[in-house]
Amino acid sequence: MNKQTIHVSRPEDILGYIPHALEFQPRQSLVLLSLNGKRLGATLRLDLPTDSGEEELARFADAASAYLRKDSRADSSLLVLYTDALERSVQFPPYETLLDLLLTSLDGAGLPVRDGWVVGPEHFRCLHCKGPGCCPAGGHPVERIAESTINAEMIFRGSSVAPSVSQAVALRRSGAVVAESATAMCNESSEILRMLEGSWHAPEVFRRTLLCWDAAIRSGPGPERIPFLLASLTSFHVRDAVIVLICRGLDAAYGGAVSSGVLTGTEPPGMDVPLTGPFPCATWKPGKTLDAYRRIFDAVLLGNSSQAPQWTRVDRAADLLVRLYCGSEGPSKAAAGTLLAWIEWARGRGSMAHEALEMVLQEFPDYSLARLLNDFVETGILPVWAMDRDSSWSGSGERAA
């Protein structure tokens, strides 16, 4: 989903906008955009189905319509089919059965397709083209999309488009600046793990660990804190609480952990946590019932809340986690990579989340949270907050998402 308003006058403008919204050039994809009057709402991308049976295609069409219908203010839609088949198809449009089913399903959902296009590697054509007065026989050259006003405007704003989703995820990783020696950080992190073994879920250690994460998200960590952050990610309880900390803050994260009954560890005697010196830590005074904290904790983890995450904190946390991911190894790297994938999912970017999880699972095939989250992402379910333009992520800086 996205909230950015764009002004278009030609099909090339919409087709120029879509790759910037996704951050990668779609291939073999269906892209649907919801409209409320003339206002653009949600942007949904799905891989084209590989099964050509009509029953399977009908299920695909109905599922796509149902997802777009979650934009409750939408009253119509735009449809774009990206396929290499356009260049070699003997009939137009390619995927004719699928398109007929999509048009029928979207119309039945109250989202009639106002316009549509089929885009190939070299040409694009209007979906409802009636002859040479609309599109040339082979279609318009895709260079017209690259020359569109919207494409130029997005590039001017600093947006870029990767050739594929995998390259988009890789580019996000390559932008990280890791000034510290990865080997030195990992060695220090291992020493912290040895010293705090069995203590991560002690109430005082846990709360001071979350304070360290909160400070790192708000203002960035000093290099002396990074090994501690990496070590803390090996604790499943800390890792899960960090997600809630990012989205809802310290009280919700700590209260949720308390409510779950996991804070039963032994406090390490005479040891500062973090080792470079603790933060001021007042006694925790719960402002909600434990049951309320637990509901908030679970709702954030599962995306089952209409309340928007604190998106500025989410974007800062993503930058921090990229830095940690690129400078770590072993379980800490697996955790950082999985949290980055969760953030992409929270932003409503299922394709980016899936690719990020594939990267984690290639290196750590047995990391259970990555496997569980990947199964969840593959169902196509998105967080409740991602279904409303008022609560969904609007993009980092000027970039739409």
LOBAFI-46866 format. One line per field, with one value per residue (C-alpha): residue in three letters; residue number from 0; x, y, z. Coordinates in nm, 3 decimals. Layout:
residues N
res: ALA ...
n: NUM ...
east: X ...
north: Y ...
up: Z ...
END
This chain:
residues 401
res: MET ASN LYS GLN THR ILE HIS VAL SER ARG PRO GLU ASP ILE LEU GLY TYR ILE PRO HIS ALA LEU GLU PHE GLN PRO ARG GLN SER LEU VAL LEU LEU SER LEU ASN GLY LYS ARG LEU GLY ALA THR LEU ARG LEU ASP LEU PRO THR ASP SER GLY GLU GLU GLU LEU ALA ARG PHE ALA ASP ALA ALA SER ALA TYR LEU ARG LYS ASP SER ARG ALA ASP SER SER LEU LEU VAL LEU TYR THR ASP ALA LEU GLU ARG SER VAL GLN PHE PRO PRO TYR GLU THR LEU LEU ASP LEU LEU LEU THR SER LEU ASP GLY ALA GLY LEU PRO VAL ARG ASP GLY TRP VAL VAL GLY PRO GLU HIS PHE ARG CYS LEU HIS CYS LYS GLY PRO GLY CYS CYS PRO ALA GLY GLY HIS PRO VAL GLU ARG ILE ALA GLU SER THR ILE ASN ALA GLU MET ILE PHE ARG GLY SER SER VAL ALA PRO SER VAL SER GLN ALA VAL ALA LEU ARG ARG SER GLY ALA VAL VAL ALA GLU SER ALA THR ALA MET CYS ASN GLU SER SER GLU ILE LEU ARG MET LEU GLU GLY SER TRP HIS ALA PRO GLU VAL PHE ARG ARG THR LEU LEU CYS TRP ASP ALA ALA ILE ARG SER GLY PRO GLY PRO GLU ARG ILE PRO PHE LEU LEU ALA SER LEU THR SER PHE HIS VAL ARG ASP ALA VAL ILE VAL LEU ILE CYS ARG GLY LEU ASP ALA ALA TYR GLY GLY ALA VAL SER SER GLY VAL LEU THR GLY THR GLU PRO PRO GLY MET ASP VAL PRO LEU THR GLY PRO PHE PRO CYS ALA THR TRP LYS PRO GLY LYS THR LEU ASP ALA TYR ARG ARG ILE PHE ASP ALA VAL LEU LEU GLY ASN SER SER GLN ALA PRO GLN TRP THR ARG VAL ASP ARG ALA ALA ASP LEU LEU VAL ARG LEU TYR CYS GLY SER GLU GLY PRO SER LYS ALA ALA ALA GLY THR LEU LEU ALA TRP ILE GLU TRP ALA ARG GLY ARG GLY SER MET ALA HIS GLU ALA LEU GLU MET VAL LEU GLN GLU PHE PRO ASP TYR SER LEU ALA ARG LEU LEU ASN ASP PHE VAL GLU THR GLY ILE LEU PRO VAL TRP ALA MET ASP ARG ASP SER SER TRP SER GLY SER GLY GLU ARG ALA ALA
n: 0 1 2 3 4 5 6 7 8 9 10 11 12 13 14 15 16 17 18 19 20 21 22 23 24 25 26 27 28 29 30 31 32 33 34 35 36 37 38 39 40 41 42 43 44 45 46 47 48 49 50 51 52 53 54 55 56 57 58 59 60 61 62 63 64 65 66 67 68 69 70 71 72 73 74 75 76 77 78 79 80 81 82 83 84 85 86 87 88 89 90 91 92 93 94 95 96 97 98 99 100 101 102 103 104 105 106 107 108 109 110 111 112 113 114 115 116 117 118 119 120 121 122 123 124 125 126 127 128 129 130 131 132 133 134 135 136 137 138 139 140 141 142 143 144 145 146 147 148 149 150 151 152 153 154 155 156 157 158 159 160 161 162 163 164 165 166 167 168 169 170 171 172 173 174 175 176 177 178 179 180 181 182 183 184 185 186 187 188 189 190 191 192 193 194 195 196 197 198 199 200 201 202 203 204 205 206 207 208 209 210 211 212 213 214 215 216 217 218 219 220 221 222 223 224 225 226 227 228 229 230 231 232 233 234 235 236 237 238 239 240 241 242 243 244 245 246 247 248 249 250 251 252 253 254 255 256 257 258 259 260 261 262 263 264 265 266 267 268 269 270 271 272 273 274 275 276 277 278 279 280 281 282 283 284 285 286 287 288 289 290 291 292 293 294 295 296 297 298 299 300 301 302 303 304 305 306 307 308 309 310 311 312 313 314 315 316 317 318 319 320 321 322 323 324 325 326 327 328 329 330 331 332 333 334 335 336 337 338 339 340 341 342 343 344 345 346 347 348 349 350 351 352 353 354 355 356 357 358 359 360 361 362 363 364 365 366 367 368 369 370 371 372 373 374 375 376 377 378 379 380 381 382 383 384 385 386 387 388 389 390 391 392 393 394 395 396 397 398 399 400
east: 0.000 0.109 -0.018 0.172 -0.036 0.092 -0.045 -0.061 -0.178 -0.070 -0.046 0.334 0.319 0.142 0.369 0.668 0.550 0.491 0.858 0.948 0.665 0.796 1.167 1.219 1.109 0.827 0.848 0.587 0.368 0.020 0.004 -0.326 -0.375 -0.684 -0.848 -1.076 -1.212 -0.894 -0.678 -0.435 -0.457 -0.302 -0.041 -0.052 0.195 0.153 0.354 0.157 0.014 0.196 -0.115 -0.324 -0.632 -0.942 -1.036 -0.693 -0.695 -1.037 -0.907 -0.610 -0.837 -1.069 -0.777 -0.628 -0.964 -1.008 -0.670 -0.738 -1.086 -0.922 -0.863 -1.210 -1.228 -1.145 -1.416 -1.225 -0.890 -0.609 -0.453 -0.106 0.018 0.395 0.484 0.752 0.470 0.367 0.663 0.599 0.223 0.026 -0.286 -0.362 -0.392 -0.175 -0.318 -0.662 -0.849 -0.682 -0.757 -1.123 -1.151 -0.977 -1.205 -1.513 -1.388 -1.282 -1.611 -1.797 -1.591 -1.697 -1.359 -1.420 -1.101 -1.090 -0.790 -0.518 -0.199 0.019 0.393 0.664 1.042 1.035 0.676 0.354 -0.006 -0.339 -0.545 -0.859 -0.680 -0.926 -0.685 -0.401 -0.569 -0.479 -0.161 0.067 0.053 0.352 0.275 0.448 0.821 0.897 1.139 0.829 0.787 1.148 1.092 0.772 0.733 0.670 0.981 1.193 1.032 1.091 1.454 1.494 1.360 1.632 1.432 1.589 1.464 1.648 1.622 1.469 1.342 1.655 1.875 1.655 1.714 2.086 2.113 1.961 2.228 2.514 2.431 2.529 2.845 3.021 3.316 3.393 3.591 3.339 3.584 3.650 3.279 3.196 3.474 3.351 2.993 3.093 3.255 2.938 2.736 2.965 2.932 2.554 2.466 2.133 2.072 1.915 1.565 1.642 1.406 1.677 1.904 1.609 1.491 1.839 1.885 1.566 1.684 2.004 1.803 1.572 1.865 2.026 1.704 1.652 2.005 2.224 2.458 2.815 3.058 3.103 2.734 2.718 2.867 2.613 2.323 2.446 2.480 2.130 1.977 2.071 1.796 1.463 1.283 1.489 1.455 1.076 1.051 1.268 0.996 0.740 0.992 1.046 0.674 0.523 0.806 0.971 0.665 0.474 0.780 0.874 0.513 0.450 0.753 0.645 0.294 0.425 0.602 0.941 1.143 1.260 1.639 1.899 2.050 2.431 2.583 2.795 2.783 2.688 2.443 2.535 2.898 3.004 2.784 2.412 2.147 1.949 1.667 1.373 1.147 0.891 0.536 0.285 0.017 -0.199 -0.307 -0.080 -0.353 -0.362 0.016 0.000 -0.267 -0.061 0.255 0.084 -0.104 0.220 0.408 0.122 0.027 -0.321 -0.372 -0.515 -0.288 0.005 0.357 0.575 0.708 0.996 1.127 1.071 1.282 1.560 1.552 1.580 1.896 2.040 1.954 2.116 2.435 2.416 2.334 2.629 2.873 2.773 2.771 2.593 2.268 2.300 2.308 2.014 1.812 1.899 1.811 1.480 1.389 1.465 1.229 0.961 0.996 0.947 0.636 0.514 0.559 0.325 0.604 0.555 0.790 1.078 1.006 1.006 1.334 1.497 1.388 1.523 1.860 1.850 1.739 2.008 2.268 2.071 1.819 1.724 1.654 1.301 1.160 1.273 1.107 0.786 0.772 0.845 0.550 0.334 0.449 0.388 0.017 -0.004 -0.138 -0.036 -0.069 -0.402 -0.233 -0.096 -0.448 -0.540 -0.368 -0.389 -0.193 0.026 0.389 0.421 0.782 1.122 1.181 1.031 1.010 0.674 0.623
north: 0.000 0.359 0.705 0.918 1.133 1.158 1.357 1.178 1.275 0.976 0.596 0.630 0.823 0.543 0.282 0.497 0.524 0.154 0.036 0.322 0.226 -0.132 -0.036 -0.298 -0.366 -0.622 -0.921 -1.193 -1.002 -0.868 -0.519 -0.377 -0.020 0.092 0.427 0.647 0.883 1.010 0.940 0.649 0.419 0.075 -0.088 -0.468 -0.692 -1.068 -1.325 -1.449 -1.797 -2.087 -2.308 -2.233 -2.426 -2.209 -2.310 -2.213 -1.887 -1.802 -1.854 -1.630 -1.357 -1.371 -1.359 -1.057 -0.877 -0.959 -0.809 -0.490 -0.466 -0.418 -0.058 0.029 0.366 0.231 0.253 0.136 0.000 -0.001 -0.323 -0.381 -0.717 -0.753 -1.046 -1.148 -1.313 -0.980 -0.987 -1.341 -1.382 -1.455 -1.308 -1.004 -0.986 -1.272 -1.442 -1.366 -1.610 -1.471 -1.114 -1.193 -1.351 -1.055 -0.803 -0.998 -1.047 -0.686 -0.563 -0.792 -0.658 -0.304 -0.219 -0.205 -0.171 0.185 0.119 -0.139 -0.214 -0.507 -0.440 -0.650 -0.614 -0.387 -0.268 -0.193 -0.182 -0.068 -0.359 -0.242 -0.141 -0.125 -0.067 0.146 0.464 0.357 0.151 0.056 -0.306 -0.405 -0.164 0.149 0.130 0.105 0.397 0.617 0.497 0.583 0.930 0.994 1.293 1.079 0.867 1.182 1.329 1.016 0.997 1.365 1.285 1.022 0.710 0.425 0.102 -0.230 -0.476 -0.741 -0.789 -0.983 -0.700 -0.449 -0.634 -0.669 -0.295 -0.217 -0.433 -0.289 0.063 -0.017 0.140 -0.095 0.092 -0.163 -0.480 -0.760 -1.010 -0.793 -0.729 -1.099 -1.188 -0.929 -1.040 -1.399 -1.288 -1.102 -1.416 -1.618 -1.369 -1.334 -1.695 -1.777 -1.415 -1.254 -1.319 -1.193 -0.897 -0.634 -0.755 -0.774 -0.421 -0.271 -0.456 -0.300 0.042 -0.009 -0.097 0.200 0.441 0.286 0.329 0.688 0.822 0.544 0.318 0.401 0.136 0.012 -0.088 -0.286 -0.615 -0.605 -0.553 -0.841 -1.070 -0.984 -1.097 -1.456 -1.447 -1.529 -1.336 -1.021 -1.058 -1.076 -0.789 -0.573 -0.594 -0.455 -0.200 -0.073 -0.037 0.063 0.165 0.044 0.010 -0.212 -0.431 -0.483 -0.516 -0.781 -0.980 -0.957 -1.068 -1.374 -1.502 -1.549 -1.316 -1.584 -1.571 -1.506 -1.158 -1.166 -1.043 -0.727 -0.684 -0.375 -0.434 -0.338 -0.395 -0.048 0.102 0.080 0.336 0.513 0.271 0.376 0.114 -0.003 0.105 -0.075 0.146 -0.142 -0.483 -0.774 -0.910 -0.579 -0.584 -0.939 -0.852 -0.558 -0.772 -1.048 -0.805 -0.634 -0.957 -1.095 -0.765 -0.802 -0.436 -0.136 0.099 0.214 0.135 0.434 0.453 0.691 0.441 0.156 0.328 0.405 0.048 -0.084 0.122 -0.008 -0.370 -0.347 -0.231 -0.518 -0.773 -0.670 -0.679 -1.006 -1.380 -1.684 -1.655 -1.277 -1.236 -1.471 -1.274 -0.934 -1.057 -1.200 -0.876 -0.686 -0.920 -0.865 -0.488 -0.526 -0.732 -0.468 -0.209 -0.413 -0.527 -0.902 -0.950 -0.776 -0.968 -1.302 -1.226 -1.112 -1.436 -1.641 -1.475 -1.568 -1.925 -1.983 -1.920 -2.043 -2.303 -2.414 -2.070 -2.136 -1.781 -1.722 -2.046 -1.963 -1.607 -1.725 -1.967 -1.681 -1.436 -1.694 -1.702 -1.341 -1.215 -0.858 -0.669 -0.504 -0.164 -0.208 -0.226 0.135 0.431 0.627 0.368 0.211 0.297 0.591 0.532 0.628 0.993 1.076 0.716 0.549 0.192
up: 0.000 -0.045 0.039 -0.209 -0.445 -0.802 -1.092 -1.425 -1.769 -1.979 -1.942 -1.954 -1.625 -1.440 -1.596 -1.501 -1.142 -1.068 -1.069 -0.834 -0.600 -0.593 -0.611 -0.881 -1.237 -1.231 -1.465 -1.517 -1.274 -1.225 -1.074 -0.955 -0.838 -0.652 -0.722 -0.520 -0.782 -0.944 -0.640 -0.646 -0.345 -0.303 -0.525 -0.529 -0.716 -0.762 -0.956 -1.255 -1.194 -1.355 -1.362 -1.674 -1.560 -1.552 -1.199 -1.066 -1.262 -1.120 -0.766 -0.843 -0.982 -0.682 -0.437 -0.615 -0.606 -0.237 -0.150 -0.342 -0.190 0.151 0.045 0.173 -0.004 -0.348 -0.615 -0.925 -1.033 -1.285 -1.415 -1.557 -1.684 -1.716 -1.939 -2.185 -2.381 -2.531 -2.769 -2.891 -2.854 -3.170 -3.011 -2.803 -2.519 -2.388 -2.077 -2.223 -1.996 -1.683 -1.788 -1.854 -1.509 -1.344 -1.516 -1.405 -1.048 -0.998 -1.137 -0.899 -0.609 -0.691 -0.841 -1.217 -1.420 -1.547 -1.769 -1.820 -2.006 -2.102 -2.073 -2.235 -2.240 -2.546 -2.598 -2.414 -2.531 -2.392 -2.264 -2.444 -2.762 -3.054 -3.339 -3.478 -3.359 -3.004 -3.031 -3.321 -3.431 -3.218 -2.933 -2.807 -2.731 -2.358 -2.399 -2.375 -2.015 -1.932 -2.079 -1.882 -1.655 -1.348 -1.405 -1.433 -1.121 -0.913 -1.021 -0.931 -0.584 -0.541 -0.626 -0.821 -0.974 -0.948 -1.239 -1.011 -0.656 -0.558 -0.676 -0.492 -0.165 -0.239 -0.308 0.029 0.193 -0.013 0.103 0.462 0.599 0.838 0.980 1.249 1.190 1.152 1.303 1.607 1.655 1.636 1.881 2.131 2.078 2.154 2.479 2.580 2.504 2.730 3.016 2.991 2.917 3.079 3.180 2.873 3.009 3.359 3.416 3.478 3.197 2.960 3.037 3.006 2.678 2.542 2.665 2.466 2.155 2.207 2.230 1.920 1.721 1.833 1.786 1.648 1.846 1.929 1.804 2.162 2.176 1.850 1.983 2.267 2.025 1.811 2.112 2.233 1.903 1.985 2.249 2.087 2.360 2.298 1.920 1.935 2.183 1.956 1.688 1.933 2.062 1.707 1.635 1.970 2.204 2.522 2.748 2.505 2.440 2.804 2.919 2.655 2.767 3.131 3.039 2.855 3.167 3.000 3.225 3.468 3.422 3.691 3.719 3.676 4.005 3.994 3.614 3.418 3.133 2.869 2.962 2.848 3.118 3.191 3.106 3.378 3.444 3.659 3.810 3.557 3.636 3.412 3.267 3.141 3.255 3.167 2.943 2.751 2.710 2.580 2.324 2.196 2.177 1.979 1.753 1.649 1.581 1.369 1.204 1.350 1.440 1.259 1.456 1.246 1.367 1.445 1.091 1.165 1.420 1.176 0.910 1.159 1.287 0.930 0.877 1.207 1.125 0.781 0.955 1.204 0.932 0.719 1.011 1.173 1.130 1.270 1.472 1.508 1.130 1.085 1.340 1.190 0.840 0.959 1.139 0.818 0.632 0.897 0.847 0.472 0.542 0.788 0.514 0.294 0.061 0.043 -0.253 -0.075 0.246 0.064 -0.112 0.214 0.381 0.091 0.149 0.518 0.450 0.189 0.460 0.765 0.638 0.990 1.137 1.259 1.263 0.904 0.795 0.983 0.852 0.499 0.512 0.640 0.370 0.097 0.190 0.070 0.403 0.485 0.816 0.887 0.908 0.555 0.415 0.493 0.331 0.659 0.857 0.586 0.522 0.285 0.191 0.323 0.256 -0.084 -0.200 -0.233 -0.131
END
